[in-house]
C-alpha cells in the first residue's frame, strides 16, 4: 500500500483549498481543489492518508471529503484552548475498496483525551498513527505516552505500520551534542526511537532521500512567504514510518507539498511506498 503521514497544522486551513478556516465558514461539503496540498497528495495514489494535528472535531471532519475514501477522526475531548477545533487531533482516510476490520482510539495504560491515536486493522495490517505530545507544553504526558506506546507496540504481531509526528528529532540540521537539550531532543525522547528499533521496528526512510527533515521553524525570516530555514532545508525530522514484519518498503519526504504562499503546514508529508 501507498500510505501518507502528514502533520497538517489544522485540516480546516489551506489543506483542501487556499482558504483559512474562517473563510471556509459553514460550507457543507468540502472537496480538494485542483491546486490544494491534498490534491497533490492524491496524485501519488495513496491507499491510506494519516493526518495529525487536525484541530477538527468529528462533526467538522465529516465536511472534509475525499471521493472514494472513508474517514475516521479522533478529536480532543478537552475544552477552551485545548478544545477539539483548536488543538491536537488525528484522522485517517482509507480507500473504500480496502477492508477496514476495526478502528480503535485508545491504547492500554494511556488515557488519550487529546485525540492523539488511531489504530486500524486494514486487511492484514495493523496501522497506528499518532500525534505525540510535545514535551515543551506536555512534558509529563509525553513520558506517559512513550512508555505506553512502546509497551503496546512490543506486543503486536506483524505486519505493523507505525507512523506520525513523534515530536522527536533523530535528525537535525545542527549537531545535537553541542547544544543544550530542548523539547524534541531530550535524552529520553531520543531513546524512545532506539527503544522502537530494539523491539524490531525498522525506520523506513529511504537511503536516497536527501531532504530527510520534515519540519522547519515557521517563526524565522520568510523568503517569498516561506520560512528561510525551509528554503535552505535546515530542519528537524519529527515525522516517521516504522514497520515490523512489513518488508520492501521505504518512505520519502515530499517537501514541495504545501510549500507555497501561503504555507500549507510547517511540516512536509512523508509517503511510504514499495521499494523499487
Buried (B, 14 or more C-beta within 10 A) or exposed (E): BBBBBBBBBBBBBBBBBBBEBEEBEEEEEBBBEEEBBBBBBBEBEBBBBBBBBBBBBBEBBEBBBBEEBBBBBBBBBBEEEBBBBBBBBBBBBBBEEBEBEEBEBEBEEBEBEBBBBBBBBBEEBBBBBBBBBBBEEBEEBBBBBBBBBBBBBBEBEBBBBBBBBBBBBBEBBEEBEEEEEEBBBBEBBBBBBEBBEEBBBBBBBBEEBEBBBBBBEBEEEBEEEBBEBBBEBBBBBBBBBBBBEBEEBBBBBBBEBBBBEEBBBBBBBBBBBEEE
